[in-house]
């Protein structure tokens, strides 16, 4: 039995890790602001985080699509 293993390129992996670290830090700051000061984030700040999440999703979906295409061949 053969098992196909997809290995994400180091550059893509580093990009994903970087995005996740950035988002985690931003979300921690938002959480603390809400929890400690009852301050809600500005709409633009939330839009920026959503854009980062979209970019991360596109990056990871690109790898999934590449894997699916190579498996179909």
MODELLER restraints for C-alpha pairs under 7 A, 6 or more apart:
rsr = mdl.restraints
at = mdl.atoms
rsr.add(forms.Gaussian(group=physical.xy_distance, feature=features.Distance(at['CA:6:A'], at['CA:67:A']), mean=6.84, stdev=0.5))
rsr.add(forms.Gaussian(group=physical.xy_distance, feature=features.Distance(at['CA:16:A'], at['CA:56:A']), mean=6.48, stdev=0.5))
rsr.add(forms.Gaussian(group=physical.xy_distance, feature=features.Distance(at['CA:19:A'], at['CA:56:A']), mean=6.51, stdev=0.5))
rsr.add(forms.Gaussian(group=physical.xy_distance, feature=features.Distance(at['CA:23:A'], at['CA:49:A']), mean=6.99, stdev=0.5))
rsr.add(forms.Gaussian(group=physical.xy_distance, feature=features.Distance(at['CA:30:A'], at['CA:41:A']), mean=6.60, stdev=0.5))
rsr.add(forms.Gaussian(group=physical.xy_distance, feature=features.Distance(at['CA:33:A'], at['CA:39:A']), mean=5.37, stdev=0.5))
rsr.add(forms.Gaussian(group=physical.xy_distance, feature=features.Distance(at['CA:33:A'], at['CA:40:A']), mean=6.97, stdev=0.5))
rsr.add(forms.Gaussian(group=physical.xy_distance, feature=features.Distance(at['CA:34:A'], at['CA:40:A']), mean=5.68, stdev=0.5))
